[in-house]
Amino acid sequence: MSKLWGGRFAQSTNQFVEQFSASIHYDARLYPWDIRASIVHCRMLARQEIISQAEAEAIVQGLQRVLAELDAGQLPFQVSLEDIHMHVESRLKALIGPVAGKLHTARSRNDQVSTDLRLYLREQVDALRQGLRAMQQALLDLARQHVETILPGMTHLQNAQPVSLAHHLLAYAEMLQRDHARLGEIRQRINQMPLGSAALAGTPFPIDREWVAEQLGFAGVCRNSMDAVSDRDFAIELAAACALMMVHFSRFAEELVLWSSPLLGFIELPDAFCTGSSIMPQKKNPDVPELVRGKSGRVFGHLMALLTLMKALPLTYNRDMQEDKEPLFDTLDTVQSCLRAMTELIPGITVHRETMLRAAGAGFTTATDLADYLVRKGIPFREAHEISGRTVRLCIAQNCTLDTLPLAAMQQIDARIAADVGALLTLSASVNARRSLGGTAFATVLAALDAFQDILNEEILATC
């Protein structure tokens, strides 16, 4: 098959080279955006009297037919046509004849592919942000049921202080909020149009880039033609944001794995999101969280691949950059699937409140409350810390907890400890003492839940 670029060449492309260099097996997904941008580009050419209105109409109608054929799966892909751009143009030529060749006036595959990619990624970012909102809502719904459910807050995977489960879940909602904001910022940089930069130097034709950008919904145009065709910062930024999202998903996934283990027994995951063992009939394995945890490494690897791809590339476009799509597309597919899996899993979680409460009482988690009690009596915190630590050591020796240690025993350590200390050393008292903004007191958590829900509700109203 004759190449659309083949005039310079006396030999046919080596068959292996065709296979080696083709990108159609992955960039085929760009066809809706490729055709959309081509239609707008064609109409601009006519508006600027670069081609005639009749030619433009024939090209647009042909492109619409190509789009319908691709939507219906009626256009077979061929390695010899290399990429989606050549498939569209080749089919267009078959439908309307040589006039199809005028579509490529004042553009190059270099600015074309960057434009297609930005259009595609813009929609992907919007979908990710919507998915994050759905996961946040699932977390908020679960949290609202468990404002007064107490579990051990941990540092170093050791019991530290008792906290509200709702407070714990809201921590993940905050992580996702940063992800949502980060994606919004990246979208602004994605939303600049390269089209019209041509191969690298711009074009001598009197094109109207601003009109094309407006028609395609871009916020503006890339200002330097060389940067426009060689920039992949936007793709790397998106991959980095996705990697951070996977960090957050994997942290939550790890806690679900730990919490659902019989060793802790804090929760039970829904059967529909678990699998069994081929040999041990009693097993209920947390496969979905484990897979989310594992897929994070895949996304991290793609980010490194993109960074390495662009490292030390001279201006402007280089064929190396064709390798950006596979890691980027797989990143987006992976993150979207993990986001959906986690969002759909959350409502089915069964929380074992009493098990969490018992665990929160282990490990002297109210020791800081004893120190704070002493501080309120005017004792410097470092001295109060020492007294509380000695009290814990006594509890260990006597095999009891802080709230069951006799007052007389406490007073042997420090006479300033009085009878009123007992009411402060219960788990609920400890949780509710932390009323500062961002703290775990029940009332504070309820207010945080309401504030977060207002954010989500306002966004829903804004899109209506």
C-alpha positions as CSV (number, residue, x, y, z in Angstrom):
1,M,0.0,0.0,0.0
2,S,1.3,3.4,-1.0
3,K,2.2,5.6,2.0
4,L,0.6,9.0,2.3
5,W,4.2,10.3,2.9
6,G,5.9,8.0,0.5
7,G,7.0,10.3,-2.3
8,R,10.5,10.7,-1.1
9,F,11.1,6.9,-0.9
10,A,12.2,4.5,-3.5
11,Q,11.8,1.3,-1.4
12,S,8.8,-0.1,0.4
13,T,8.9,-0.1,4.2
14,N,10.4,-3.3,5.6
15,Q,7.5,-5.5,6.8
16,F,9.0,-5.9,10.3
17,V,9.6,-2.1,10.5
18,E,6.0,-1.6,9.7
19,Q,5.0,-3.8,12.7
20,F,7.7,-2.3,14.9
21,S,6.8,1.3,14.2
22,A,3.0,1.1,14.0
23,S,0.9,2.6,16.8
24,I,-2.6,1.8,15.6
25,H,-3.1,-1.0,18.1
26,Y,-3.1,1.5,20.9
27,D,-3.8,5.0,19.4
28,A,-7.0,3.8,17.7
29,R,-8.8,5.0,20.9
30,L,-8.1,8.6,19.8
31,Y,-10.3,8.4,16.7
32,P,-13.3,10.4,18.1
33,W,-11.0,13.3,19.0
34,D,-8.9,13.0,15.9
35,I,-12.0,13.4,13.7
36,R,-13.6,16.1,15.8
37,A,-10.4,18.2,15.6
38,S,-10.1,17.5,11.9
39,I,-13.7,18.7,11.3
40,V,-13.0,22.0,13.1
41,H,-9.6,22.4,11.3
42,C,-11.3,21.8,7.9
43,R,-14.0,24.4,8.7
44,M,-11.4,26.9,9.7
45,L,-9.5,26.3,6.4
46,A,-12.7,27.2,4.6
47,R,-13.4,30.3,6.8
48,Q,-10.0,31.5,6.0
49,E,-10.5,30.8,2.3
50,I,-7.6,28.4,2.2
51,I,-9.9,25.8,0.7
52,S,-13.3,26.3,-0.8
53,Q,-16.6,25.8,1.0
54,A,-17.5,23.0,-1.3
55,E,-14.3,21.2,-0.6
56,A,-14.8,21.7,3.1
57,E,-18.3,20.3,3.0
58,A,-17.2,17.3,1.1
59,I,-14.4,16.7,3.7
60,V,-16.6,17.2,6.7
61,Q,-19.3,14.8,5.3
62,G,-16.6,12.3,4.6
63,L,-15.2,12.6,8.1
64,Q,-18.6,12.1,9.6
65,R,-19.0,8.9,7.6
66,V,-15.6,7.7,8.8
67,L,-16.6,8.4,12.3
68,A,-19.8,6.4,11.9
69,E,-17.9,3.5,10.4
70,L,-15.4,3.5,13.3
71,D,-18.2,3.8,15.9
72,A,-19.8,0.7,14.3
73,G,-16.5,-1.2,14.2
74,Q,-16.7,-1.4,10.4
75,L,-13.3,0.0,9.6
76,P,-10.5,-2.6,9.9
77,F,-7.2,-1.4,11.2
78,Q,-4.0,-2.1,9.2
79,V,-0.5,-2.0,10.4
80,S,0.6,-0.6,7.0
81,L,-1.4,2.6,7.8
82,E,0.7,3.1,11.0
83,D,-1.6,5.2,13.2
84,I,-5.1,6.5,13.6
85,H,-4.4,9.7,11.7
86,M,-3.4,7.8,8.6
87,H,-6.4,5.5,8.9
88,V,-8.8,8.4,9.0
89,E,-7.1,10.2,6.1
90,S,-6.8,7.0,4.0
91,R,-10.4,6.1,4.4
92,L,-11.5,9.7,3.7
93,K,-9.6,9.6,0.5
94,A,-11.3,6.3,-0.5
95,L,-14.6,7.9,0.2
96,I,-14.3,11.4,-1.4
97,G,-11.2,11.2,-3.6
98,P,-8.1,13.4,-3.8
99,V,-9.8,16.4,-2.2
100,A,-9.2,14.5,1.1
101,G,-5.6,15.5,0.8
102,K,-6.5,19.1,1.4
103,L,-7.5,18.4,5.0
104,H,-3.8,18.2,6.0
105,T,-3.1,21.7,4.8
106,A,-1.5,23.9,7.6
107,R,-1.0,21.0,10.0
108,S,1.3,18.1,10.7
109,R,0.9,14.8,12.5
110,N,3.1,16.4,15.2
111,D,0.6,19.0,16.2
112,Q,-2.3,16.8,15.3
113,V,-1.4,14.0,17.7
114,S,-0.7,16.4,20.6
115,T,-4.1,18.0,20.0
116,D,-5.9,14.7,19.9
117,L,-4.1,13.6,23.1
118,R,-5.0,16.7,25.0
119,L,-8.7,16.4,23.9
120,Y,-8.7,12.8,25.1
121,L,-6.9,13.5,28.4
122,R,-9.2,16.5,29.1
123,E,-12.2,14.1,29.1
124,Q,-10.2,11.5,31.1
125,V,-9.4,14.1,33.8
126,D,-13.1,15.0,34.0
127,A,-14.0,11.4,34.4
128,L,-11.4,10.9,37.1
129,R,-12.5,13.9,39.0
130,Q,-16.1,12.7,38.9
131,G,-15.0,9.3,40.1
132,L,-13.1,10.8,43.0
133,R,-16.3,12.6,44.0
134,A,-18.1,9.3,44.0
135,M,-15.5,7.6,46.2
136,Q,-15.5,10.6,48.6
137,Q,-19.3,10.3,48.8
138,A,-19.0,6.6,49.6
139,L,-16.5,7.4,52.4
140,L,-18.7,10.1,53.8
141,D,-21.7,7.9,53.8
142,L,-19.8,5.2,55.7
143,A,-18.3,7.7,58.0
144,R,-21.7,9.2,59.0
145,Q,-22.7,5.8,60.3
146,H,-19.6,5.6,62.5
147,V,-19.0,9.0,64.1
148,E,-19.1,7.3,67.6
149,T,-17.4,4.1,66.6
150,I,-14.0,4.1,68.3
151,L,-10.9,2.3,67.0
152,P,-7.2,2.6,67.8
153,G,-5.4,5.4,65.9
154,M,-1.9,4.1,65.2
155,T,1.6,5.3,64.6
156,H,4.3,2.8,63.7
157,L,1.4,0.3,63.5
158,Q,1.2,0.5,67.3
159,N,-1.8,1.7,69.2
160,A,-1.4,5.4,69.9
161,Q,-4.7,7.2,70.7
162,P,-8.4,6.3,70.3
163,V,-10.1,8.0,67.4
164,S,-13.5,8.1,65.7
165,L,-13.7,5.7,62.7
166,A,-15.4,8.6,60.9
167,H,-12.4,10.8,61.5
168,H,-10.2,8.0,60.2
169,L,-12.3,7.7,57.0
170,L,-12.3,11.5,56.5
171,A,-8.5,11.4,56.3
172,Y,-8.9,9.5,53.1
173,A,-11.5,11.9,51.8
174,E,-9.0,14.7,52.4
175,M,-6.4,12.8,50.3
176,L,-8.9,12.4,47.5
177,Q,-9.7,16.1,47.8
178,R,-6.1,16.9,47.1
179,D,-6.1,14.5,44.1
180,H,-9.3,16.2,42.8
181,A,-7.7,19.7,43.1
182,R,-4.4,18.5,41.5
183,L,-6.3,17.1,38.5
184,G,-8.1,20.4,38.1
185,E,-4.8,22.3,38.0
186,I,-3.4,19.8,35.5
187,R,-6.5,20.1,33.3
188,Q,-5.7,23.8,32.9
189,R,-2.4,23.0,31.4
190,I,-3.8,20.2,29.3
191,N,-6.4,22.6,27.9
192,Q,-4.0,24.6,25.6
193,M,-4.2,23.9,21.9
194,P,-1.1,22.9,19.9
195,L,-2.9,22.7,16.5
196,G,-1.6,25.2,14.0
197,S,2.0,24.7,15.1
198,A,2.3,22.3,12.2
199,A,5.5,20.2,12.2
200,L,7.5,22.6,14.4
201,A,7.7,26.1,12.9
202,G,4.2,27.2,12.4
203,T,2.6,27.6,9.0
204,P,2.6,30.2,6.2
205,F,-1.1,29.8,5.7
206,P,-3.4,32.5,7.3
207,I,-5.0,30.2,9.8
208,D,-7.1,31.2,12.8
209,R,-5.9,29.2,15.7
210,E,-8.0,31.1,18.2
211,W,-11.2,30.2,16.4
212,V,-10.2,26.6,16.3
213,A,-9.4,26.6,20.0
214,E,-12.7,28.1,20.8
215,Q,-14.6,25.6,18.8
216,L,-12.7,22.7,20.5
217,G,-13.2,24.1,23.9
218,F,-9.6,24.9,24.6
219,A,-8.8,27.8,27.0
220,G,-6.0,29.1,24.7
221,V,-3.3,28.2,22.2
222,C,0.2,27.0,22.8
223,R,2.3,30.1,22.3
224,N,5.5,28.5,20.9
225,S,5.3,26.1,18.0
226,M,8.4,24.2,18.9
227,D,7.3,23.7,22.5
228,A,3.8,22.8,21.4
229,V,4.8,19.8,19.3
230,S,7.4,18.5,21.7
231,D,5.8,19.1,25.1
232,R,4.6,16.1,27.1
233,D,4.7,17.8,30.5
234,F,1.0,17.6,30.6
235,A,1.1,13.8,30.2
236,I,3.8,13.4,32.8
237,E,1.9,15.6,35.3
238,L,-1.2,13.5,34.8
239,A,0.8,10.3,35.3
240,A,2.3,11.8,38.4
241,A,-1.1,12.7,39.7
242,C,-2.4,9.2,39.0
243,A,0.6,7.8,40.8
244,L,-0.3,9.8,43.9
245,M,-3.9,8.7,43.6
246,M,-2.7,5.1,43.6
247,V,-0.6,5.9,46.7
248,H,-3.8,6.9,48.4
249,F,-5.8,4.0,47.1
250,S,-3.1,1.6,48.2
251,R,-2.9,3.0,51.7
252,F,-6.7,2.5,52.1
253,A,-6.5,-0.9,50.5
254,E,-3.7,-2.0,52.9
255,E,-5.9,-0.9,55.9
256,L,-8.8,-2.9,54.5
257,V,-6.6,-5.9,54.2
258,L,-5.3,-5.6,57.8
259,W,-8.7,-4.7,59.3
260,S,-10.4,-7.7,57.6
261,S,-7.8,-10.1,58.8
262,P,-8.9,-12.4,61.6
263,L,-5.9,-11.1,63.5
264,L,-7.8,-7.8,63.9
265,G,-11.3,-8.6,62.8
266,F,-12.3,-4.9,62.6
267,I,-14.4,-5.3,59.4
268,E,-15.7,-7.8,57.0
269,L,-15.5,-7.1,53.3
270,P,-18.5,-8.0,51.0
271,D,-18.4,-11.5,49.5
272,A,-18.8,-10.0,46.1
273,F,-15.4,-8.4,46.4
274,C,-13.5,-11.4,47.8
275,T,-12.5,-14.8,46.6
276,G,-11.8,-18.1,48.2
277,S,-9.0,-20.6,48.2
278,S,-8.7,-23.6,45.8
279,I,-7.5,-25.8,48.7
280,M,-8.6,-24.1,52.0
281,P,-12.4,-23.9,52.1
282,Q,-12.5,-21.5,55.0
283,K,-10.6,-18.7,53.3
284,K,-12.1,-15.4,52.3
285,N,-9.4,-13.4,50.6
286,P,-9.4,-9.6,50.2
287,D,-8.5,-9.8,46.5
288,V,-9.8,-6.4,45.4
289,P,-7.8,-4.4,47.9
290,E,-4.8,-6.5,47.3
291,L,-5.0,-6.0,43.5
292,V,-5.4,-2.2,44.0
293,R,-2.4,-2.3,46.3
294,G,-0.4,-4.3,43.6
295,K,-1.5,-2.2,40.7
296,S,0.0,0.9,42.3
297,G,3.5,-0.4,41.2
298,R,2.3,-0.6,37.6
299,V,1.3,3.0,37.6
300,F,4.5,4.1,39.3
301,G,6.5,2.3,36.6
302,H,4.6,4.1,33.9
303,L,5.4,7.4,35.4
304,M,9.1,6.5,35.4
305,A,8.8,5.3,31.8
306,L,7.4,8.7,30.7
307,L,10.0,10.6,32.6
308,T,12.8,8.5,31.0
309,L,11.2,8.8,27.6
310,M,11.4,12.6,27.6
311,K,14.8,12.8,29.3
312,A,17.3,14.6,27.1
313,L,15.2,14.6,24.0
314,P,16.3,17.5,21.7
315,L,13.7,19.8,20.2
316,T,11.4,19.2,18.7
317,Y,9.3,16.1,17.9
318,N,11.1,12.7,18.0
319,R,9.6,9.3,17.2
320,D,10.5,8.3,20.8
321,M,7.4,10.3,21.8
322,Q,5.2,7.7,20.2
323,E,6.0,5.6,23.3
324,D,4.1,8.0,25.5
325,K,0.6,6.6,24.8
326,E,0.9,3.0,26.0
327,P,2.0,3.8,29.5
328,L,-0.3,6.8,29.7
329,F,-3.4,4.9,28.5
330,D,-2.7,2.0,30.7
331,T,-2.2,4.3,33.7
332,L,-5.6,5.9,33.1
333,D,-7.3,2.5,32.5
334,T,-5.7,1.1,35.7
335,V,-6.6,4.1,37.9
336,Q,-10.2,4.2,36.6
337,S,-10.7,0.5,37.4
338,C,-9.2,0.8,40.9
339,L,-11.3,3.9,41.6
340,R,-14.4,2.1,40.6
341,A,-13.5,-1.0,42.5
342,M,-12.8,0.9,45.8
343,T,-15.9,3.1,45.4
344,E,-18.2,0.1,44.9
345,L,-16.6,-1.9,47.7
346,I,-17.0,0.7,50.4
347,P,-20.8,0.6,50.9
348,G,-20.6,-3.2,51.5
349,I,-18.1,-3.0,54.4
350,T,-19.4,-4.4,57.7
351,V,-17.8,-2.7,60.7
352,H,-17.4,-4.7,64.0
353,R,-17.8,-1.9,66.5
354,E,-17.1,-3.9,69.6
355,T,-14.0,-5.4,68.2
356,M,-12.6,-2.0,67.3
357,L,-13.5,-0.6,70.8
358,R,-11.8,-3.5,72.6
359,A,-8.7,-2.9,70.4
360,A,-8.7,0.8,71.2
361,G,-8.5,0.0,74.9
362,A,-5.4,-2.0,74.5
363,G,-1.9,-0.5,74.6
364,F,-2.7,2.3,77.1
365,T,-4.1,4.6,74.4
366,T,-5.2,7.2,77.0
367,A,-1.7,7.7,78.4
368,T,-1.5,11.1,76.7
369,D,-4.8,12.1,78.5
370,L,-3.1,11.5,81.8
371,A,-0.2,13.7,80.8
372,D,-2.6,16.4,79.6
373,Y,-4.5,16.1,82.9
374,L,-1.2,16.8,84.8
375,V,-0.4,19.7,82.5
376,R,-3.7,21.4,83.4
377,K,-2.5,21.2,87.0
378,G,0.5,23.3,86.0
379,I,3.0,20.6,85.6
380,P,5.4,21.0,82.6
381,F,4.5,18.6,79.8
382,R,7.9,16.9,79.8
383,E,7.5,16.1,83.5
384,A,3.9,15.1,82.9
385,H,5.0,12.8,80.2
386,E,7.5,11.1,82.6
387,I,4.8,10.6,85.2
388,S,2.4,9.1,82.7
389,G,5.1,6.8,81.4
390,R,5.9,5.5,84.9
391,T,2.1,5.0,85.4
392,V,2.0,2.9,82.3
393,R,5.0,0.8,83.5
394,L,3.1,0.2,86.7
395,C,0.0,-1.0,84.8
396,I,2.2,-3.4,82.8
397,A,3.6,-4.8,86.1
398,Q,0.1,-5.2,87.6
399,N,-1.5,-6.4,84.4
400,C,-4.2,-3.8,84.3
401,T,-5.3,-0.8,82.2
402,L,-5.0,2.9,83.1
403,D,-8.7,3.3,83.8
404,T,-8.6,0.2,86.1
405,L,-5.4,1.1,88.0
406,P,-6.4,2.1,91.6
407,L,-6.2,5.8,92.4
408,A,-3.9,5.0,95.4
409,A,-1.4,3.3,93.1
410,M,-1.4,6.4,90.8
411,Q,-0.9,8.7,93.8
412,Q,2.1,6.7,94.9
413,I,3.7,7.8,91.6
414,D,2.5,11.4,91.9
415,A,0.3,12.8,94.7
416,R,-1.1,15.5,92.5
417,I,-3.3,12.9,90.7
418,A,-6.8,13.2,92.1
419,A,-10.1,11.3,91.9
420,D,-11.3,13.4,89.0
421,V,-8.7,11.7,86.7
422,G,-10.8,8.6,86.2
423,A,-13.4,10.3,84.1
424,L,-10.8,11.5,81.7
425,L,-9.2,8.1,81.0
426,T,-12.1,6.4,79.3
427,L,-11.9,5.9,75.5
428,S,-14.9,8.2,74.8
429,A,-13.6,10.9,77.1
430,S,-10.2,10.7,75.3
431,V,-11.8,11.0,71.9
432,N,-14.2,13.8,72.9
433,A,-11.4,15.8,74.6
434,R,-9.9,16.5,71.2
435,R,-12.2,19.2,70.1
436,S,-9.7,21.4,68.3
437,L,-10.3,22.1,64.6
438,G,-9.4,18.9,62.7
439,G,-9.6,16.8,65.9
440,T,-11.4,13.5,66.5
441,A,-14.1,14.6,69.0
442,F,-17.6,13.4,67.9
443,A,-19.0,16.9,67.5
444,T,-15.9,18.1,65.6
445,V,-16.1,15.1,63.3
446,L,-19.8,15.8,62.6
447,A,-19.0,19.3,61.7
448,A,-16.2,18.2,59.4
449,L,-18.6,15.7,57.8
450,D,-21.2,18.4,57.2
451,A,-18.6,20.8,55.8
452,F,-17.3,18.1,53.4
453,Q,-20.8,17.2,52.3
454,D,-21.5,20.9,51.5
455,I,-18.5,20.9,49.2
456,L,-19.8,17.8,47.3
457,N,-23.3,19.2,47.2
458,E,-22.3,22.6,45.9
459,E,-20.4,20.9,43.1
460,I,-23.4,18.8,42.2
461,L,-25.6,21.9,42.1
462,A,-23.0,23.8,40.0
463,T,-23.2,21.1,37.3
464,C,-27.0,20.9,37.2
